[in-house]
Amino acid sequence: MSPDELDRAGWSRYLAVEQAIFDDVRAEVTAKLDVEDRIPVNRYFDGSPVYPGRFARDWNRSYVLEPDGAPAGAAVFLHGLTDAPYSQRHIAERYRAHGYVAVAIRLPGQPAYAAQFALSHAGLLFTYPLAGWLGATAGLPVAFAVLGLIAAGAVLLAIRLWPRHDSGRSKTPMQRPTTSYDGSG
């Protein structure tokens, strides 16, 4: 959408354009993944446990959270400040719980960090609670050593498993030629 179109568009139009972008990603990326790219850590692979379509709600989209009662105000979260709207949902939920309307806006055209960090986020699901538990029960030096060994193991595993024929060229939608979503083709 051009700046003028954004000025004239309402929330429903913005969401419709966002849906068109995600439909394009599904058609041009997900449906066309090479066999070797259909792996569990690839969030664009529809068989991946981190594929957004597998969740009850896709928090990687723009969203509005409304308070239970009359709004005390509004808070707007722009995904360009972090990696995607999903990373802001807990903060947005906190504002909602305190009576604010929380609006998280996905900004197409920003880098597609979610794909690049899918593996690291999966690792955080394991290492973050482990770090807290180890730090509390065995002490920080032990936690540091264990997490260092896990990191070294992850690097060795990545070296071993990374495809030798990988060109290094990303297949994320933000690095392909863009399609116009203003109706002009």
N, C-alpha and C positions, 0 to 999 in steps of 0.2 A: 504494500500500500504506500502510496506517496504521502508526503506530509499533508497535502490538501485533502486527500481521501481520509486520512486519519482524523482531520479536523471535522469532517462531515459524518464520519461513521459513528454509530452507537456501539454499545457493548456487544449486542447480538451480531452485528456485521463484523466486528473484530474477531469474535469467536468463529464465525463462518469462514473467514479468511484463514484463521489458524487451522481449522479443520481441513481446509483444502491443502494447506502445506503438509499436514500430517498424512493426508491421503496420498499426496505425491511421494512422500518419503516411503510409505508402505509400497506403492507401485514401483517406484524407481530404485529403491534400495533394498527393502526387506524381500520383495518378491524376486529380485534379481541377484541375490547373494550367491557367490560362487560356493560350491560344495565345501571347500576348505574353510570358508568363512562362517559356516553354519555350526558355530561352537557355542557352548553354554555361556561364555563370558562376553559374547557379542550381543549387546542390547538391541541390535537391529534384527537379530535372528529370532523369528517368532516362536521357536522352540526353547529359547533361553529362559531361565528362571527370572531374569531381570528385564525381560521384554515388557514394556509398559502395558500392552494389551492383555497381559495375564492378570493384572491387578483389578480389584473391584473399582478403584478410581485411579485414573492416570494423573498423578500429581505433577507431571511434567508439562501440564497444560495451564493456561491462565485459569484462575478461579477466584470466586468470591466466597468468603466465609462471613455469615451474618450472625450477630449476637442473638441471644434468646429474647431479650427485651428491646426496648427502644435504644437505638444507637447513641453512644456518647460521642462519637466522632468516627473518623475513617483513617485507616493506615494503608498506604499504597507501597507495595514491594515490587521493585523492578529486578528481573532476574539477571541483568547485566552486572549487578553488584556481586553476585556469586555465580554459581554454575547453572541453575535452572530453578523454576518455581518450586519443585519438590523440596529443595534444600531450605526453603523458607517457610514450609508449612507449619513447623512447630512454633516458630515465632509468630506467624500469622494466627495460629490457633490461640496463642497466649493473648494476643490483642483481642480476638473474638471473645474469649472468656472474660475479658475485662470490659466488655460492652462496645467494642469498636467493630465496624465493618472492615474486614481485611480483604484487600484486593491484591492479588499477585498476578503480575502481567508477564507473560512470556514475550520476549522481544526477538522475533525472527531476524536473522542477519547477524546476531551475536554468535561467537564461536560455539560449536556443538560440543561443549565440554563433557556432557553426560556420557557420550560414547567413549570418550578418551579416558574417563575416570571410572567406568563401570567396574573394572577389575579391582581398582584400589578401594572402591566403596565396598565391594564384596569382602575384601580383606579387612576393612575396618569393622565389619559386622563381627568378625572373630577377634581381632587384636585389641580393639578398644575395651571391651569388657574384660578381656584377659589381662590387659595392662592394669586396669583398676583393681582386679582381684589379686594379681601378683604383687602389686605395689602395697596393697593393704595387708596381705598375709605374709609375704616373704621379704618385703622391703624393696626400695627403689633400685638398688644395685642389681638384685636378682631379676627384677622386672626388665631392666635395661638389657641385661645379658640375654635373657630369653627372647625378648623382642628382636634384639640384634641378630640372634641365630635364625629366627623365623624370617627376618628380612633377607639375610644372606641365602637361606634356602629358597626363598621366592625368586631371587635373582638367578640362582643356578637353575631352577626349574624353568624360568622364562627363557634362559639361554638354550636350554635343552629342547624346549617345546616350540620356540618361535619358528615359524616356517622359514626355511632356507631361501625359498624363492620369493619372499615378500619384497615387493618393490619399494616399500616405505610410503607408497602413495595412499593417502587416506581415501576411504569410500564414503565419508560422511556427507550428508546432503549439503552442508554449508560450503563444501569445497567443490561442488559440481556447478555447472552453469545454472543460473537461476531461472525459474519460470515465473512469468508475470501472473499475479493472482488478482489483477484488477479487471479481468474480463477481456483483456486485449490479446490474450494468447500466451 
